[in-house]
């Protein structure tokens, strides 16, 4: 049985519409548009909403966004062409003037319900993972839904593990390009020497090993969306080619003399500050302004206190299904521990915590001990600590001479010691990888601690 939320301040009209829908076998929940959000939170399930906006068109626009992903149909007493156009742009599924034939209303609701059920497997993870009750996530959802209606370039900013790719997939799946592919590219995972050939493709014989023509990822996404994750790691040469593609809408395969037009929407994501990279010439200024058209900022999980419980319950069901085990409830102490934790790894860390708890819990209840959360006194890596908060370089005067255990060194002392002991056996890339930082960060710390790289004999 389909459940319909009827939002109409006219009691007579609402009663007539509710009776007609109930006679057709639908369950109807009547409410005022002002109490729509509260009603839908307490309802077990809502398949569609029918809204009479009255003369409050602006409020109706916002309500359509707030009710998403529930499809909203407009049944207007004061109907007009301008109102219909504006509300359809805001995301309404259909628009009828009162009194509308009940058969038209039923057909619209059933079509929307069928489409939702068919795409639920693909869209539910993206929607549930980032929509929540917190103010920041509600604002993000509204902006993402607006971005889905356009083809402009989107830049998603957020810490690692906040779900940037899920937001990108949601934008694609709710856009007109949903029937076309979305191709994800992690710019940090592809070697610098291969990134251009991967993105733009190449012709046969363009370079050694190019034994056949290859279509690039941009061309493969024609008509759809290209998601460039960690765009801040893109090398300068690829930045220049990407800029030209965004400006001209054309690509040229490596080794080709002809350009091809491609219709691709670009969505970029990064956890780095591109404005700072721009100031250090590590990221092209003109490319930054090209991709920074629609900017979405994902709040970290520690700022989403109202979302922890709902997100946890969703992850329990999702992870339990993946593991093939029965979902388990969490104790009150476990919920409190999840709410008090700072979540430096954000949603990804929460998912791994839930997975560990489902495996380790003995009964049907997940206790706080099953979560095995790190203590608040855990040491934080110096490489993620802002410079103003880093410990001083001076060694403790109370250290006993001869004691050189790693735990007795300050984190910066450990950095210097590691570099000095290993720089003769490792190159800069290997050093940076072992320390868990970028080459640029390694270079900056060398300058700060006056640790120049030793030149090899005979080098100029």
C-alpha positions in Angstrom: 0.0 0.0 0.0 1.4 3.4 -1.0 1.5 6.1 1.6 0.8 9.7 0.6 1.5 12.9 2.7 -1.3 15.4 1.9 -0.2 19.0 2.7 -3.2 21.3 2.3 -4.4 24.1 4.6 -7.9 24.0 3.1 -9.8 21.4 5.3 -12.6 20.9 2.8 -10.3 20.4 -0.2 -8.0 18.1 1.8 -10.9 15.9 3.0 -12.2 15.5 -0.6 -8.7 14.6 -1.9 -8.0 12.2 1.0 -11.3 10.4 0.5 -10.6 9.9 -3.2 -7.1 8.6 -2.6 -8.3 6.3 0.2 -11.0 4.9 -2.1 -8.3 3.9 -4.5 -6.4 1.9 -1.8 -3.8 4.5 -0.7 -3.0 5.4 2.8 -3.3 9.2 3.4 -1.6 11.3 6.1 -3.0 14.8 6.3 -0.9 17.7 7.6 -0.2 21.4 7.2 2.7 22.4 5.0 4.2 24.1 8.1 4.3 20.8 9.9 5.4 18.7 6.9 9.0 18.0 8.1 7.9 17.0 11.6 5.2 14.7 10.2 7.4 12.9 7.8 10.0 12.2 10.5 7.4 10.4 12.6 5.8 8.6 9.7 7.0 5.0 9.2 7.0 5.5 5.4 6.0 8.1 2.8 6.0 7.3 -0.9 4.9 10.8 -2.2 3.6 14.2 -1.0 0.8 16.3 -2.5 1.2 20.0 -1.8 -1.0 23.0 -2.2 1.4 25.9 -2.0 -1.3 28.5 -1.6 0.3 31.8 -2.3 3.6 31.0 -0.6 5.6 30.0 -3.6 9.0 30.7 -2.0 8.1 28.5 1.0 6.9 25.8 -1.4 10.3 25.8 -3.2 12.2 25.3 0.0 9.7 22.6 1.2 10.3 20.6 -2.0 14.0 20.6 -1.3 13.5 19.7 2.3 11.3 16.8 1.5 13.7 15.2 -0.9 14.0 12.3 -1.8 10.2 12.1 -1.3 8.6 13.1 -4.7 6.4 16.1 -4.4 3.3 16.8 -6.5 1.6 20.2 -6.7 -2.2 20.4 -6.4 -2.7 24.2 -6.6 -5.8 26.2 -5.8 -4.3 29.4 -7.2 -2.7 27.9 -10.3 -0.7 29.9 -12.8 1.8 29.2 -15.6 4.5 31.2 -13.8 3.9 29.2 -10.6 4.0 25.9 -12.4 7.3 26.7 -14.1 9.0 27.9 -10.9 7.8 24.9 -8.9 8.8 22.4 -11.5 12.2 24.0 -11.7 12.4 23.5 -7.9 11.9 19.8 -8.3 8.2 19.1 -8.3 7.2 16.0 -10.2 3.9 17.3 -11.6 1.6 20.2 -11.3 -2.2 20.2 -11.4 -4.8 22.9 -10.9 -7.7 22.0 -8.5 -9.8 20.0 -8.9 -7.6 17.6 -10.8 -8.9 14.2 -12.0 -8.0 11.6 -9.4 -6.8 9.2 -12.1 -4.1 11.7 -13.2 -3.0 12.1 -9.5 -2.9 8.3 -9.0 -0.9 7.7 -12.2 1.7 10.3 -11.3 2.1 8.9 -7.8 2.5 5.3 -9.0 5.0 6.2 -11.7 7.1 8.0 -9.2 6.9 5.1 -6.8 7.9 2.6 -9.5 10.9 4.8 -10.6 12.0 5.2 -7.0 11.9 1.4 -6.3 13.8 0.6 -9.5 16.6 3.0 -8.7 16.7 2.5 -5.0 19.6 0.1 -5.1 21.8 2.6 -6.8 20.7 5.9 -5.2 20.0 4.9 -1.6 23.6 4.6 -0.5 24.5 8.0 -1.9 21.4 9.7 -0.4 21.4 8.1 3.0 25.1 8.5 3.6 25.2 12.3 3.4 21.6 13.5 4.2 21.0 14.1 7.8 19.2 16.3 10.4 22.1 18.7 11.1 21.9 22.2 9.7 25.1 21.8 7.7 23.9 18.7 5.9 20.4 20.1 5.2 22.1 23.1 3.6 24.4 20.9 1.6 21.5 18.7 0.4 19.7 21.8 -0.9 22.7 23.0 -2.7 23.4 19.6 -4.2 19.9 19.3 -5.5 20.2 22.7 -7.2 23.6 21.7 -8.7 22.0 18.6 -10.1 19.7 20.7 -12.3 22.6 22.5 -14.0 25.6 21.3 -16.0 28.1 23.7 -14.3 31.4 22.4 -12.9 31.2 21.4 -9.2 34.0 21.6 -6.6 33.4 19.5 -3.4 35.5 20.4 -0.4 35.8 18.2 2.6 38.0 16.2 4.9 39.1 12.7 4.0 36.3 10.2 4.6 33.3 12.6 4.6 31.7 11.1 1.5 32.7 13.4 -1.3 32.3 10.7 -3.9 28.8 9.9 -2.6 27.8 13.5 -3.0 29.1 13.5 -6.6 27.2 10.3 -7.4 24.0 11.8 -6.0 24.4 14.9 -8.1 24.9 12.7 -11.2 22.0 10.3 -10.4 19.5 13.1 -9.9 20.6 15.0 -13.0 19.5 14.7 -16.6 22.7 12.7 -17.2 21.6 9.9 -14.9 21.2 7.5 -17.8 24.8 8.1 -18.9 28.0 6.9 -17.1 29.7 8.5 -14.2 33.5 7.7 -14.2 35.5 8.3 -11.1 39.2 9.1 -11.3 41.5 9.3 -8.2 44.2 11.8 -9.4 46.5 10.8 -6.6 46.4 7.1 -7.4 47.6 7.4 -11.1 51.3 7.9 -11.7 52.2 11.3 -13.0 53.6 9.8 -16.2 50.3 8.1 -17.0 47.7 10.6 -15.9 47.4 12.4 -19.2 47.1 9.2 -21.3 44.5 7.9 -18.9 42.4 11.0 -19.1 42.8 12.0 -22.7 43.6 8.7 -24.4 46.2 8.1 -27.1 46.7 7.1 -30.7 48.5 3.9 -31.8 52.3 4.6 -32.0 52.1 7.8 -29.9 54.8 6.5 -27.6 56.7 3.3 -26.8 54.2 0.7 -25.8 51.2 2.4 -27.5 50.3 -0.7 -29.6 46.7 0.3 -30.1 44.4 3.3 -30.0 42.9 3.9 -26.6 39.9 6.0 -25.5 40.6 8.3 -22.5 38.4 8.4 -19.5 37.0 11.9 -20.4 35.9 10.6 -23.8 34.4 7.4 -22.2 32.3 9.6 -20.0 30.7 11.4 -23.0 27.2 12.5 -22.2 27.7 11.8 -18.5 29.9 12.9 -15.6 33.6 12.8 -14.8 34.4 12.8 -11.1 38.0 13.9 -10.4 38.8 13.0 -6.8 41.9 14.6 -5.2 42.1 17.2 -8.0 44.9 19.0 -6.0 47.3 16.1 -6.8 46.9 16.6 -10.6 50.3 17.4 -12.1 50.8 20.7 -13.9 50.9 19.3 -17.4 47.6 17.6 -17.0 46.2 20.7 -15.4 46.8 22.7 -18.6 45.2 20.1 -20.8 42.2 19.8 -18.4 41.8 23.6 -18.4 41.6 23.6 -22.2 39.0 20.9 -22.2 36.8 22.7 -19.7 37.1 25.9 -21.8 36.7 24.5 -25.2 34.8 21.3 -24.6 37.3 19.5 -26.9 40.0 16.9 -26.2 42.9 15.7 -28.3 44.4 12.3 -27.8 48.1 12.0 -27.3 49.7 11.7 -30.7 46.6 12.9 -32.6 46.4 16.1 -34.7 42.6 16.3 -34.5 40.4 17.4 -31.7 37.0 15.9 -30.7 34.1 17.5 -29.0 33.0 15.8 -25.8 29.9 16.7 -23.7 31.0 15.8 -20.1 30.2 17.4 -16.8 33.2 17.8 -14.4 32.8 17.3 -10.7 36.0 17.7 -8.7 36.8 17.0 -5.0 39.7 17.6 -2.7 40.6 17.7 1.0 43.4 20.2 0.3 43.2 24.0 0.3 43.4 24.8 -3.4 43.7 28.5 -2.7 47.0 27.9 -0.8 48.2 25.6 -3.5 47.4 28.3 -6.0 49.5 30.8 -4.1 52.5 28.4 -4.2 52.0 27.8 -7.9 51.3 24.1 -7.2 47.8 24.5 -8.7 46.9 26.7 -11.7 45.0 29.8 -10.8 42.9 29.8 -14.0 42.0 26.2 -13.5 40.9 26.8 -9.9 38.5 29.5 -11.0 37.2 27.3 -13.8 36.3 24.4 -11.4 35.2 26.6 -8.5 31.8 27.5 -10.0 29.5 25.5 -7.7 31.3 25.0 -4.4 29.9 22.5 -1.9 31.6 22.1 1.5 31.0 18.9 3.4 31.1 19.3 7.2 33.2 16.8 9.1 31.4 14.2 11.1 32.4 15.8 14.4 30.1 18.8 13.5 27.2 16.5 12.7 26.2 15.5 16.2 22.5 15.2 15.2 23.3 12.7 12.4 25.3 10.2 14.4 22.5 8.0 15.5 20.7 7.8 12.2 23.9 7.3 10.3 24.9 4.6 12.7 21.6 2.7 12.3 21.9 2.9 8.5 25.5 1.7 8.5 24.6 -1.2 10.8 22.0 -2.5 8.3 24.3 -1.9 5.3 27.4 -3.5 6.8 25.5 -6.4 8.3 24.0 -7.1 4.9 27.5 -7.0 3.3 28.9 -9.4 6.0 25.9 -11.7 5.9 25.1 -11.4 9.6 22.0 -10.2 11.5 21.9 -6.4 12.3 22.5 -5.7 16.0 21.2 -2.9 18.2 23.6 -0.6 20.1 23.4 0.0 23.8 22.9 3.6 25.2 26.5 3.7 26.3 27.7 2.7 22.8 25.6 5.5 21.3 27.0 8.0 23.8 30.5 6.9 23.1 29.9 7.4 19.3 28.5 10.9 19.9 31.5 11.9 22.2 34.2 10.7 19.8 35.8 13.2 17.5 35.9 11.0 14.3 39.1 12.2 12.6 38.4 9.6 9.9 34.8 10.8 9.5 32.1 8.5 8.0 34.7 6.0 6.7 36.0 5.5 10.2 32.5 5.2 11.6 31.7 2.5 9.0 34.9 0.5 9.9 34.0 0.9 13.6 30.6 -0.6 13.0 32.0 -3.4 11.0 34.4 -4.3 13.8 31.7 -4.1 16.4 29.3 -6.4 14.4 32.1 -9.0 14.2 33.3 -8.8 17.8 29.9 -8.4 19.7 28.9 -11.7 21.3 25.2 -11.1 21.8 22.5 -9.2 19.9 23.6 -5.9 21.6 26.7 -3.9 20.6 28.3 -2.7 23.9 30.7 0.2 24.2 33.6 -2.2 24.6 32.8 -3.8 21.2 33.4 -0.4 19.5 37.1 -0.3 20.7 37.3 3.4 20.1 40.8 5.0 20.5 41.3 7.0 23.7 41.2 10.8 23.6 44.9 10.8 24.7 46.1 9.0 21.5 49.1 10.8 19.9 48.1 12.8 16.9 50.6 12.8 14.0 52.7 15.9 13.8 52.1 15.9 10.0 48.4 16.8 10.4 49.0 19.3 13.2 48.8 23.0 12.3 52.2 24.7 12.6 51.0 27.0 15.3 50.2 24.0 17.5 53.3 21.9 16.8 55.5 21.0 19.8 58.7 23.0 20.2 61.8 21.6 18.7 63.9 21.8 21.9 64.6 18.5 23.6 63.4 18.0 27.1 66.2 18.9 29.6 65.1 16.0 31.9 65.7 13.3 29.3 68.3 10.8 30.5 71.4 10.8 28.3 71.6 7.7 26.2 67.8 7.0 26.1 66.8 7.1 22.4 63.6 5.1 22.4 61.0 6.4 19.9 58.5 7.1 22.5 61.0 9.4 24.4 61.6 11.6 21.3 59.3 14.5 20.4 57.5 14.0 17.1 59.6 16.6 15.4 62.8 15.1 16.8 61.7 11.8 15.3 61.1 13.4 11.9 64.6 14.9 11.8 66.2 11.7 13.0 64.4 9.6 10.4 65.4 11.9 7.6 69.1 12.1 8.6 69.3 8.3 9.0 67.6 7.3 5.8 68.2 10.1 3.2 71.3 8.4 1.9 69.4 5.2 1.2 66.1 6.7 0.0 65.1 9.3 -2.5 62.7 12.1 -1.6 59.6 10.2 -2.9 60.4 7.1 -0.7 61.1 9.3 2.3 57.8 11.1 1.9 55.9 7.8 1.5 57.5 6.3 4.7 56.6 9.4 6.7 53.1 9.6 5.3 53.4 13.1 3.8 53.7 14.7 0.4 57.0 15.6 -1.3 56.1 19.3 -0.9 55.5 18.9 2.8 58.8 17.1 3.2 60.6 19.9 1.3 58.9 22.5 3.6 60.0 20.7 6.7 63.5 20.4 5.4 63.6 24.2 5.1 62.2 24.8 8.5 64.5 22.4 10.3 67.5 23.3 8.1 67.9 19.8 6.8 69.2 20.2 3.2 69.4 17.2 0.9 73.0 16.1 0.5 74.2 16.2 -3.0 75.9 13.2 -4.5 79.5 13.4 -5.4 80.0 14.7 -8.9 76.6 16.4 -9.0 76.5 19.9 -10.4 
